[in-house]
Amino acid sequence: MPVGFKAKSDAQDVGHAVATREEWLQARLALYRAEKELTRQSDALAAQRQALPWVRVEKEYRFETAQGIASLPDLFQGRSQLLVYHFMFGPDWQAGCPSCSMIADGFDGYHVHLANHDVTLMAVSRARLEKLDRYKARMGWSFPWASSGDGAFNFDFNVSFTEEQQRQGIEYNYLKKGHAMDMEPLPGPVVQFAQSCGTTGPSYARDRPGMSAFVMREGAVYHTYSTYARGLDVLWGSYQWLDRAPLGRNETGPWFRRHDEYGAA
């Protein structure tokens, strides 16, 4: 569950101001100036992100892929940059996380363009490859998806946790016990998502969403960036559209489903 749900605003509940076109234009110009400032801040933040120091990845990881057993360098597929989406799909689950699935619905449109700009976009999950492949076929996706299986990759990059870590308190998104999935008892939406994945709440909460970036230089792989939770918000295309819709996100709980479940009883 990457993103926290926003409550409806008072304006959404009790109606909204109505104005003339001239009054609207004045308000829109004020918003335009704020949007331009945010764009400049975003550009500066992107530069700061890209200026982060790199950390050489010394450990050897192994993945199951459509091409066979692969190393982390193999996931680059001949390119110099690798973006990994840590897709929540635990080994005992029967389906992938609904919110990760909603985010991943956009990957097929992106990964082809990225591949032609020296960037490989790859999803990685702990479930075995045959289970990922079945779910991928169900969803109609074509982007590359690898299984990290029982390896340390997900744990080392702070998106999977052991039962012992869960008992002691999970440190996720650079904080300890700072996420909805750390609450006791687990919130209703977390339990609901767990059930939709065919697993229990505690099992669901031991996997978390995130993305990590890597670069290869002279055969060496470096970790450059990772983000989690609301840091993934901008990758969630549907929410970017909703933020520009008249009522915004307009939600008080989980309203979305996997795209083949709409209209289901």
C-alpha positions in Angstrom: 0.0 0.0 0.0 2.4 2.7 -1.2 0.3 5.8 -0.7 -1.8 7.0 2.3 -5.4 7.8 1.6 -6.4 11.4 1.7 -9.7 12.5 3.3 -12.2 14.5 1.4 -11.9 18.2 1.8 -14.7 20.5 3.1 -15.0 22.0 -0.4 -15.6 18.6 -1.8 -18.3 17.9 0.8 -20.3 21.1 0.8 -20.0 22.5 -2.6 -17.6 24.8 -4.4 -17.1 28.5 -5.2 -18.5 29.6 -8.6 -16.9 32.6 -10.4 -16.9 34.5 -13.6 -14.4 33.7 -16.3 -12.4 36.8 -15.4 -12.3 35.8 -11.7 -11.4 32.3 -12.6 -8.5 33.6 -14.7 -7.1 35.6 -11.8 -7.2 32.6 -9.5 -5.7 30.4 -12.3 -2.8 32.8 -12.8 -2.1 32.7 -9.0 -2.1 28.9 -9.2 0.1 29.1 -12.3 2.8 31.0 -10.4 2.6 28.5 -7.6 2.9 25.6 -10.1 5.9 27.2 -11.8 7.6 27.6 -8.5 6.9 23.9 -7.7 8.4 23.0 -11.1 11.5 24.9 -10.3 11.7 23.2 -6.9 11.2 19.8 -8.5 14.0 20.5 -11.0 16.3 21.4 -8.2 15.3 18.3 -6.2 15.9 16.1 -9.2 19.4 17.6 -9.5 20.0 17.0 -5.8 18.8 13.4 -6.2 21.2 12.8 -9.1 24.0 14.3 -7.1 23.7 11.7 -4.3 26.9 9.7 -3.9 26.9 6.1 -5.3 27.4 3.0 -3.2 29.1 0.0 -4.9 27.1 -3.2 -4.7 29.5 -5.8 -3.5 27.1 -8.6 -2.9 26.2 -11.1 -5.6 22.4 -11.5 -6.1 20.6 -14.1 -8.2 17.2 -13.7 -9.8 14.9 -15.9 -11.8 14.1 -14.3 -15.1 12.5 -15.2 -18.4 16.0 -15.7 -19.8 17.1 -18.0 -16.9 19.1 -17.3 -13.7 20.5 -13.8 -13.8 22.8 -11.6 -11.7 22.1 -8.0 -10.9 24.3 -6.8 -13.8 22.3 -9.1 -16.1 19.1 -7.2 -15.1 20.6 -4.1 -16.9 20.1 -6.0 -20.2 23.1 -4.2 -21.8 22.1 -0.7 -20.6 24.0 1.5 -18.1 21.0 2.3 -15.9 18.5 0.1 -14.1 15.3 1.2 -12.3 13.8 -1.5 -10.1 10.2 -1.3 -8.9 9.9 -3.4 -5.8 6.5 -5.0 -6.5 4.7 -6.4 -3.4 4.2 -10.1 -4.1 5.2 -12.4 -1.3 6.1 -16.1 -1.8 2.9 -17.4 -0.2 0.6 -14.9 -2.0 -1.8 -15.8 -4.7 -2.0 -12.4 -6.4 0.1 -9.2 -6.4 -0.7 -6.1 -4.3 -3.6 -4.1 -5.8 -1.9 -0.8 -5.4 1.4 -2.1 -6.9 -0.8 -3.5 -9.7 -2.4 -0.1 -10.3 1.0 1.5 -10.5 2.4 -1.3 -12.8 -0.5 -0.8 -15.2 1.5 2.1 -16.6 4.8 0.3 -17.0 4.2 -1.2 -20.5 3.9 2.3 -21.8 7.1 3.5 -20.1 9.6 0.7 -20.3 9.9 0.7 -24.1 10.7 4.4 -24.2 13.1 4.0 -21.2 14.8 1.1 -22.9 15.6 3.3 -25.9 17.1 5.9 -23.6 19.7 3.6 -21.9 17.4 2.7 -18.9 16.0 -0.7 -18.1 12.8 -0.7 -16.0 12.4 -4.0 -14.2 9.9 -5.2 -11.5 11.3 -7.5 -8.8 9.3 -9.6 -6.3 9.9 -12.4 -3.9 7.3 -14.8 -5.4 8.6 -17.5 -7.7 8.8 -16.7 -11.4 6.0 -19.1 -12.5 3.6 -17.3 -10.1 4.7 -13.9 -11.4 4.3 -15.1 -15.0 0.7 -16.3 -14.3 -0.2 -13.0 -12.8 1.5 -11.1 -15.5 -0.5 -13.0 -18.1 -3.7 -12.3 -16.2 -2.9 -8.6 -16.1 -1.9 -8.5 -19.8 1.6 -7.0 -19.0 4.8 -7.3 -21.0 7.4 -5.4 -18.9 10.3 -7.5 -17.5 9.7 -9.0 -14.1 12.2 -11.0 -12.1 12.0 -13.1 -8.9 14.5 -12.5 -6.1 13.1 -15.7 -4.5 14.7 -16.5 -1.1 17.7 -14.3 -1.8 18.7 -11.2 0.2 17.9 -8.6 -2.4 14.5 -7.4 -1.1 15.7 -7.5 2.5 18.9 -5.5 1.7 17.0 -2.9 -0.1 14.5 -2.4 2.7 11.3 -3.8 1.1 11.0 -7.2 2.8 11.3 -8.1 6.5 11.5 -11.2 8.6 9.0 -12.1 11.3 11.6 -11.3 13.9 12.1 -7.8 12.4 8.3 -7.4 12.5 8.2 -8.3 16.2 11.0 -5.8 17.0 9.6 -3.0 14.8 10.2 -2.6 11.1 12.4 0.3 9.9 10.9 1.3 6.5 11.1 4.5 4.5 14.0 5.6 6.7 11.8 5.5 9.8 10.9 2.9 12.5 7.2 2.1 12.9 6.2 5.0 10.8 3.9 3.3 8.3 0.2 2.2 8.4 1.4 -1.5 8.0 3.2 -1.2 11.4 0.0 -0.3 13.3 -1.5 -2.8 15.8 -4.1 -3.9 15.0 -3.6 -3.6 11.2 -5.9 -1.0 9.6 -8.9 -2.3 7.7 -7.5 -1.4 4.3 -4.3 -3.4 4.9 -6.3 -6.5 6.0 -8.6 -6.0 2.9 -5.6 -5.9 0.6 -4.0 -8.9 2.3 -7.2 -10.9 1.7 -7.3 -9.9 -1.9 -3.8 -11.3 -2.3 -4.7 -14.6 -0.7 -2.6 -14.0 2.4 -2.7 -12.8 6.0 -2.3 -9.3 7.3 1.1 -10.0 9.0 2.4 -11.7 5.9 1.2 -8.8 3.7 2.9 -6.3 6.0 6.3 -8.0 5.7 6.6 -6.8 2.1 6.6 -3.1 1.2 6.7 -1.1 -2.1 9.6 0.9 -3.3 11.9 1.7 -6.2 15.7 1.6 -6.4 18.0 3.0 -9.0 21.4 1.5 -10.1 24.1 2.5 -12.5 26.9 0.4 -14.1 30.4 1.7 -14.7 33.2 -0.4 -16.0 31.4 -3.6 -15.0 30.7 -2.5 -11.4 27.2 -1.8 -10.2 26.4 1.1 -7.9 23.2 1.8 -5.9 22.3 5.5 -6.5 18.8 6.0 -5.0 15.8 4.4 -3.3 12.4 5.7 -2.3 9.4 4.2 -0.6 5.8 4.9 0.5 4.6 8.4 -0.6 7.9 8.8 -2.5 6.3 6.5 -5.1 3.3 8.9 -5.5 4.6 10.6 -8.6 5.0 7.1 -10.3 1.3 6.4 -9.8 -0.1 7.7 -13.0 -3.8 7.5 -12.1 -3.3 9.7 -9.0 -1.5 12.3 -11.1 -4.6 12.5 -13.3 -6.9 12.6 -10.2 -4.9 15.5 -8.7 -6.0 17.5 -11.7 -9.6 16.3 -11.7 -12.2 18.6 -10.1 -12.7 16.5 -7.0 -9.1 15.4 -6.7 -8.4 12.0 -5.1 -11.8 12.2 -3.4 -11.2 9.1 -1.3 -11.7 7.9 2.3 -10.4 4.4 1.8 -9.3 1.9 -0.9 -11.6 2.4 -3.9 -9.5 0.8 -6.6 -9.2 -2.8 -7.7 -7.0 -4.7 -10.1 -8.1 -3.6 -13.5 -9.8 -6.9 -14.3 -11.9 -6.8 -11.1 -14.0 -3.7 -11.8 -17.7 -4.7 -12.1 -17.1 -7.9 -10.3 -19.6 -8.8 -7.6 
